[in-house]
Each structure stands twice: as structure tokens, then as C-alpha cells.
Amino acid sequence: MRMSVEQALNQRGSVAIYPARVATGEQPGRMANRAIFQPRRRSINFRTMALLNILNYPDKRLHKVAKPVEKVDDRIRKLVADMAETMYAAPGVGLAATQVDVHERVIVIDVSDTHEELRAFINPEIIWSSDERKIHEEGCLSVPGIYDNVERAEKVRVRALNEKGETYELDCDGLLAVCIQHEMDHLMGKVFVEYLSPLKQTRIKSKMKKLAHAM
Ligand code: NI
């Protein structure tokens, strides 16, 4: 996902991270609060990264449905590192593997200004979403120059694996909630413009085709 200037100025998602404890029946407690102001340091090795090519809408490969990752190994860690570099270089706040033509359930997100809150979401699932919905302006690295409003759940709780293969859960709101829902759509083969009217989608397609010819 790409942020518009307005989003960059106005919207900060707050983050609570804690290990998965749902199975034990424990409720997330103070631990969640403690982690809010302690963004994880990058544990991803950035030395051997490569920039990946981002597919542009309306490329048909953006509509492929990603498969679950079977094992979080060095191949996946390399993918995560390369996706992170590609996202930061774009610049963007989120990237799904689908967008770099890898059809496995891997997402990277960093909605911080400082590039210190990089997270990998491997095999992500939304395990709870709020009834309250909110409209945000979204952009996408696969649809350059296009920003439009999309309504989504205001808050979601996500369960995923990190790059070490550990399960974690994350409560997301604000921009982070928008971003995770946007990226999870990519893994299902859905691009945010598909929420817009057919007329808008036709216009965007023709704009993208002109852009592709101009490059
Ligand atoms: Ni996108």
C-alpha cells in the first residue's frame, strides 16, 4: 500500500503486539501495552537484499490467489528482506508477495515514519474485526498515482507467523488496520480499485495502459 500525503500527515496506527495466548484462554493484558512503545528492531538481514519488480494493475497475475507458506525457511526470509527493500524504495507502507509475482501468503508492512517497525506477516489470518467501519483514502504500489476511498473494518486482530516461524497476534487500528486488510486482499487476488465503481475501474485501467506505453 502507498500512503497519500493526507494519510502521512493525519493517520498513525497504534500497535499492540503480544504472543498468541488465545488457545490458553488468557486475555491479552498489560503485556500488550508494554509493547506499544517498543517497536521491534529489525531482525531481518538487509545485507543481501534485492529490489523486486512490482506488477502493475491490470496485470492478470495480480488476480492469482496465494498459497500458504509451508515452511518459514531461508528462502522465505530472503523473500521478506527483498520485499521490505522493495517497499521502502518504492516508497510504500505495505507490500504483498502477489505484487512481486510470488504467490505465497507473505506480507511486509511498516507504517512508521522511521522505518523501524517492519513486520512480516506470513500466512496471516484476520481472527477478529470490528463492526465499526471507516473510510480511508488508499493507494497501491501496483496502481501508481491512483488514490481513492475504501471502507473497511476500523480495527482488526491478525494472527500470523513472523520471519522466525513464530506465531504472533497483533491488534491493528488506524493506518495499520487499513494496510493489513489491503495487503491481505492482494493475497486473495484483489486490488483495492475493485472496490470502486465500474466506471472508475475502466478509467483507471485505461490510465494504467497509457502509463505502461509511456514507459
Ligand atoms: Ni496494494
Residues whose N, C-alpha, C, O or C-beta is under 5 A from the ligand:
A	BS01	NI	M1 G139 C140 L141
